[in-house]
């Protein structure tokens, strides 16, 4: 069955990623250099788009 897609009727997105790490005390943060650690960071994104289906004979 073939259909023709019309314009989008709805678009939603959602992202998930870890927030920044907070140090326990402001004084401690001022006394040390900014730590840089090797490794990976994962970010997840989801997109949903709904389209109108056009009638036959468009």
Phi and psi restraints in degrees (range 20) as a CNS / XPLOR table:
assign (resid 1 and name C) (resid 2 and name N)
       (resid 2 and name CA) (resid 2 and name C) 1.0 -101.2 20.0 2
assign (resid 2 and name N) (resid 2 and name CA)
       (resid 2 and name C) (resid 3 and name N) 1.0 138.7 20.0 2
assign (resid 2 and name C) (resid 3 and name N)
       (resid 3 and name CA) (resid 3 and name C) 1.0 -133.0 20.0 2
assign (resid 3 and name N) (resid 3 and name CA)
       (resid 3 and name C) (resid 4 and name N) 1.0 158.8 20.0 2
assign (resid 3 and name C) (resid 4 and name N)
       (resid 4 and name CA) (resid 4 and name C) 1.0 -107.6 20.0 2
assign (resid 4 and name N) (resid 4 and name CA)
       (resid 4 and name C) (resid 5 and name N) 1.0 132.4 20.0 2
assign (resid 4 and name C) (resid 5 and name N)
       (resid 5 and name CA) (resid 5 and name C) 1.0 -87.7 20.0 2
assign (resid 5 and name N) (resid 5 and name CA)
       (resid 5 and name C) (resid 6 and name N) 1.0 135.1 20.0 2
assign (resid 5 and name C) (resid 6 and name N)
       (resid 6 and name CA) (resid 6 and name C) 1.0 -91.9 20.0 2
assign (resid 6 and name N) (resid 6 and name CA)
       (resid 6 and name C) (resid 7 and name N) 1.0 -158.2 20.0 2
assign (resid 6 and name C) (resid 7 and name N)
       (resid 7 and name CA) (resid 7 and name C) 1.0 -70.8 20.0 2
assign (resid 7 and name N) (resid 7 and name CA)
       (resid 7 and name C) (resid 8 and name N) 1.0 156.7 20.0 2
assign (resid 7 and name C) (resid 8 and name N)
       (resid 8 and name CA) (resid 8 and name C) 1.0 -62.9 20.0 2
assign (resid 8 and name N) (resid 8 and name CA)
       (resid 8 and name C) (resid 9 and name N) 1.0 141.5 20.0 2
assign (resid 8 and name C) (resid 9 and name N)
       (resid 9 and name CA) (resid 9 and name C) 1.0 -105.3 20.0 2
assign (resid 9 and name N) (resid 9 and name CA)
       (resid 9 and name C) (resid 10 and name N) 1.0 -18.0 20.0 2
assign (resid 9 and name C) (resid 10 and name N)
       (resid 10 and name CA) (resid 10 and name C) 1.0 -159.0 20.0 2
assign (resid 10 and name N) (resid 10 and name CA)
       (resid 10 and name C) (resid 11 and name N) 1.0 142.1 20.0 2
assign (resid 10 and name C) (resid 11 and name N)
       (resid 11 and name CA) (resid 11 and name C) 1.0 -139.3 20.0 2
assign (resid 11 and name N) (resid 11 and name CA)
       (resid 11 and name C) (resid 12 and name N) 1.0 129.0 20.0 2
assign (resid 11 and name C) (resid 12 and name N)
       (resid 12 and name CA) (resid 12 and name C) 1.0 -132.9 20.0 2
assign (resid 12 and name N) (resid 12 and name CA)
       (resid 12 and name C) (resid 13 and name N) 1.0 149.0 20.0 2
assign (resid 12 and name C) (resid 13 and name N)
       (resid 13 and name CA) (resid 13 and name C) 1.0 -139.3 20.0 2
assign (resid 13 and name N) (resid 13 and name CA)
       (resid 13 and name C) (resid 14 and name N) 1.0 155.7 20.0 2
assign (resid 13 and name C) (resid 14 and name N)
       (resid 14 and name CA) (resid 14 and name C) 1.0 -148.2 20.0 2
assign (resid 14 and name N) (resid 14 and name CA)
       (resid 14 and name C) (resid 15 and name N) 1.0 135.7 20.0 2
assign (resid 14 and name C) (resid 15 and name N)
       (resid 15 and name CA) (resid 15 and name C) 1.0 -127.5 20.0 2
assign (resid 15 and name N) (resid 15 and name CA)
       (resid 15 and name C) (resid 16 and name N) 1.0 150.5 20.0 2
assign (resid 15 and name C) (resid 16 and name N)
       (resid 16 and name CA) (resid 16 and name C) 1.0 -136.7 20.0 2
assign (resid 16 and name N) (resid 16 and name CA)
       (resid 16 and name C) (resid 17 and name N) 1.0 125.5 20.0 2
assign (resid 16 and name C) (resid 17 and name N)
       (resid 17 and name CA) (resid 17 and name C) 1.0 -152.7 20.0 2
assign (resid 17 and name N) (resid 17 and name CA)
       (resid 17 and name C) (resid 18 and name N) 1.0 153.4 20.0 2
assign (resid 17 and name C) (resid 18 and name N)
       (resid 18 and name CA) (resid 18 and name C) 1.0 -67.5 20.0 2
assign (resid 18 and name N) (resid 18 and name CA)
       (resid 18 and name C) (resid 19 and name N) 1.0 142.0 20.0 2
assign (resid 18 and name C) (resid 19 and name N)
       (resid 19 and name CA) (resid 19 and name C) 1.0 -79.3 20.0 2
assign (resid 19 and name N) (resid 19 and name CA)
       (resid 19 and name C) (resid 20 and name N) 1.0 176.2 20.0 2
assign (resid 19 and name C) (resid 20 and name N)
       (resid 20 and name CA) (resid 20 and name C) 1.0 -68.1 20.0 2
assign (resid 20 and name N) (resid 20 and name CA)
       (resid 20 and name C) (resid 21 and name N) 1.0 151.2 20.0 2
assign (resid 20 and name C) (resid 21 and name N)
       (resid 21 and name CA) (resid 21 and name C) 1.0 -84.0 20.0 2
assign (resid 21 and name N) (resid 21 and name CA)
       (resid 21 and name C) (resid 22 and name N) 1.0 130.1 20.0 2
assign (resid 21 and name C) (resid 22 and name N)
       (resid 22 and name CA) (resid 22 and name C) 1.0 -100.7 20.0 2
assign (resid 22 and name N) (resid 22 and name CA)
       (resid 22 and name C) (resid 23 and name N) 1.0 137.9 20.0 2
assign (resid 22 and name C) (resid 23 and name N)
       (resid 23 and name CA) (resid 23 and name C) 1.0 -84.4 20.0 2
assign (resid 23 and name N) (resid 23 and name CA)
       (resid 23 and name C) (resid 24 and name N) 1.0 152.5 20.0 2
assign (resid 23 and name C) (resid 24 and name N)
       (resid 24 and name CA) (resid 24 and name C) 1.0 -64.4 20.0 2
assign (resid 24 and name N) (resid 24 and name CA)
       (resid 24 and name C) (resid 25 and name N) 1.0 -40.1 20.0 2
assign (resid 24 and name C) (resid 25 and name N)
       (resid 25 and name CA) (resid 25 and name C) 1.0 -134.5 20.0 2
assign (resid 25 and name N) (resid 25 and name CA)
       (resid 25 and name C) (resid 26 and name N) 1.0 142.9 20.0 2
assign (resid 25 and name C) (resid 26 and name N)
       (resid 26 and name CA) (resid 26 and name C) 1.0 -62.4 20.0 2
assign (resid 26 and name N) (resid 26 and name CA)
       (resid 26 and name C) (resid 27 and name N) 1.0 -38.8 20.0 2
assign (resid 26 and name C) (resid 27 and name N)
       (resid 27 and name CA) (resid 27 and name C) 1.0 -61.5 20.0 2
assign (resid 27 and name N) (resid 27 and name CA)
       (resid 27 and name C) (resid 28 and name N) 1.0 -40.4 20.0 2
assign (resid 27 and name C) (resid 28 and name N)
       (resid 28 and name CA) (resid 28 and name C) 1.0 -62.4 20.0 2
assign (resid 28 and name N) (resid 28 and name CA)
       (resid 28 and name C) (resid 29 and name N) 1.0 -40.5 20.0 2
assign (resid 28 and name C) (resid 29 and name N)
       (resid 29 and name CA) (resid 29 and name C) 1.0 -63.8 20.0 2
assign (resid 29 and name N) (resid 29 and name CA)
       (resid 29 and name C) (resid 30 and name N) 1.0 -31.2 20.0 2
assign (resid 29 and name C) (resid 30 and name N)
       (resid 30 and name CA) (resid 30 and name C) 1.0 -79.1 20.0 2
assign (resid 30 and name N) (resid 30 and name CA)
       (resid 30 and name C) (resid 31 and name N) 1.0 -21.2 20.0 2
assign (resid 30 and name C) (resid 31 and name N)
       (resid 31 and name CA) (resid 31 and name C) 1.0 -89.6 20.0 2
assign (resid 31 and name N) (resid 31 and name CA)
       (resid 31 and name C) (resid 32 and name N) 1.0 -12.2 20.0 2
assign (resid 31 and name C) (resid 32 and name N)
       (resid 32 and name CA) (resid 32 and name C) 1.0 -121.1 20.0 2
assign (resid 32 and name N) (resid 32 and name CA)
       (resid 32 and name C) (resid 33 and name N) 1.0 157.9 20.0 2
assign (resid 32 and name C) (resid 33 and name N)
       (resid 33 and name CA) (resid 33 and name C) 1.0 -74.8 20.0 2
assign (resid 33 and name N) (resid 33 and name CA)
       (resid 33 and name C) (resid 34 and name N) 1.0 159.3 20.0 2
assign (resid 33 and name C) (resid 34 and name N)
       (resid 34 and name CA) (resid 34 and name C) 1.0 -67.2 20.0 2
assign (resid 34 and name N) (resid 34 and name CA)
       (resid 34 and name C) (resid 35 and name N) 1.0 121.6 20.0 2
assign (resid 34 and name C) (resid 35 and name N)
       (resid 35 and name CA) (resid 35 and name C) 1.0 -74.8 20.0 2
assign (resid 35 and name N) (resid 35 and name CA)
       (resid 35 and name C) (resid 36 and name N) 1.0 136.4 20.0 2
assign (resid 35 and name C) (resid 36 and name N)
       (resid 36 and name CA) (resid 36 and name C) 1.0 -123.4 20.0 2
assign (resid 36 and name N) (resid 36 and name CA)
       (resid 36 and name C) (resid 37 and name N) 1.0 120.6 20.0 2
assign (resid 36 and name C) (resid 37 and name N)
       (resid 37 and name CA) (resid 37 and name C) 1.0 -116.1 20.0 2
assign (resid 37 and name N) (resid 37 and name CA)
       (resid 37 and name C) (resid 38 and name N) 1.0 137.3 20.0 2
assign (resid 37 and name C) (resid 38 and name N)
       (resid 38 and name CA) (resid 38 and name C) 1.0 -70.6 20.0 2
assign (resid 38 and name N) (resid 38 and name CA)
       (resid 38 and name C) (resid 39 and name N) 1.0 155.6 20.0 2
assign (resid 38 and name C) (resid 39 and name N)
       (resid 39 and name CA) (resid 39 and name C) 1.0 145.9 20.0 2
assign (resid 39 and name N) (resid 39 and name CA)
       (resid 39 and name C) (resid 40 and name N) 1.0 -169.3 20.0 2
assign (resid 39 and name C) (resid 40 and name N)
       (resid 40 and name CA) (resid 40 and name C) 1.0 -115.5 20.0 2
assign (resid 40 and name N) (resid 40 and name CA)
       (resid 40 and name C) (resid 41 and name N) 1.0 151.4 20.0 2
assign (resid 40 and name C) (resid 41 and name N)
       (resid 41 and name CA) (resid 41 and name C) 1.0 -126.1 20.0 2
assign (resid 41 and name N) (resid 41 and name CA)
       (resid 41 and name C) (resid 42 and name N) 1.0 133.2 20.0 2
assign (resid 41 and name C) (resid 42 and name N)
       (resid 42 and name CA) (resid 42 and name C) 1.0 -104.7 20.0 2
assign (resid 42 and name N) (resid 42 and name CA)
       (resid 42 and name C) (resid 43 and name N) 1.0 132.7 20.0 2
assign (resid 42 and name C) (resid 43 and name N)
       (resid 43 and name CA) (resid 43 and name C) 1.0 -124.8 20.0 2
assign (resid 43 and name N) (resid 43 and name CA)
       (resid 43 and name C) (resid 44 and name N) 1.0 134.0 20.0 2
assign (resid 43 and name C) (resid 44 and name N)
       (resid 44 and name CA) (resid 44 and name C) 1.0 -114.6 20.0 2
assign (resid 44 and name N) (resid 44 and name CA)
       (resid 44 and name C) (resid 45 and name N) 1.0 134.5 20.0 2
assign (resid 44 and name C) (resid 45 and name N)
       (resid 45 and name CA) (resid 45 and name C) 1.0 -130.8 20.0 2
assign (resid 45 and name N) (resid 45 and name CA)
       (resid 45 and name C) (resid 46 and name N) 1.0 142.7 20.0 2
assign (resid 45 and name C) (resid 46 and name N)
       (resid 46 and name CA) (resid 46 and name C) 1.0 -133.0 20.0 2
assign (resid 46 and name N) (resid 46 and name CA)
       (resid 46 and name C) (resid 47 and name N) 1.0 133.5 20.0 2
assign (resid 46 and name C) (resid 47 and name N)
       (resid 47 and name CA) (resid 47 and name C) 1.0 -128.7 20.0 2
assign (resid 47 and name N) (resid 47 and name CA)
       (resid 47 and name C) (resid 48 and name N) 1.0 130.7 20.0 2
assign (resid 47 and name C) (resid 48 and name N)
       (resid 48 and name CA) (resid 48 and name C) 1.0 -122.4 20.0 2
assign (resid 48 and name N) (resid 48 and name CA)
       (resid 48 and name C) (resid 49 and name N) 1.0 126.2 20.0 2
assign (resid 48 and name C) (resid 49 and name N)
       (resid 49 and name CA) (resid 49 and name C) 1.0 -126.1 20.0 2
assign (resid 49 and name N) (resid 49 and name CA)
       (resid 49 and name C) (resid 50 and name N) 1.0 127.4 20.0 2
assign (resid 49 and name C) (resid 50 and name N)
       (resid 50 and name CA) (resid 50 and name C) 1.0 -107.2 20.0 2
assign (resid 50 and name N) (resid 50 and name CA)
       (resid 50 and name C) (resid 51 and name N) 1.0 133.8 20.0 2
assign (resid 50 and name C) (resid 51 and name N)
       (resid 51 and name CA) (resid 51 and name C) 1.0 -114.0 20.0 2
assign (resid 51 and name N) (resid 51 and name CA)
       (resid 51 and name C) (resid 52 and name N) 1.0 150.9 20.0 2
assign (resid 51 and name C) (resid 52 and name N)
       (resid 52 and name CA) (resid 52 and name C) 1.0 -79.7 20.0 2
assign (resid 52 and name N) (resid 52 and name CA)
       (resid 52 and name C) (resid 53 and name N) 1.0 137.1 20.0 2
assign (resid 52 and name C) (resid 53 and name N)
       (resid 53 and name CA) (resid 53 and name C) 1.0 -92.5 20.0 2
assign (resid 53 and name N) (resid 53 and name CA)
       (resid 53 and name C) (resid 54 and name N) 1.0 124.1 20.0 2
assign (resid 53 and name C) (resid 54 and name N)
       (resid 54 and name CA) (resid 54 and name C) 1.0 -76.5 20.0 2
assign (resid 54 and name N) (resid 54 and name CA)
       (resid 54 and name C) (resid 55 and name N) 1.0 150.0 20.0 2
assign (resid 54 and name C) (resid 55 and name N)
       (resid 55 and name CA) (resid 55 and name C) 1.0 -67.9 20.0 2
assign (resid 55 and name N) (resid 55 and name CA)
       (resid 55 and name C) (resid 56 and name N) 1.0 159.6 20.0 2
assign (resid 55 and name C) (resid 56 and name N)
       (resid 56 and name CA) (resid 56 and name C) 1.0 -62.7 20.0 2
assign (resid 56 and name N) (resid 56 and name CA)
       (resid 56 and name C) (resid 57 and name N) 1.0 148.0 20.0 2
assign (resid 56 and name C) (resid 57 and name N)
       (resid 57 and name CA) (resid 57 and name C) 1.0 79.5 20.0 2
assign (resid 57 and name N) (resid 57 and name CA)
       (resid 57 and name C) (resid 58 and name N) 1.0 26.3 20.0 2
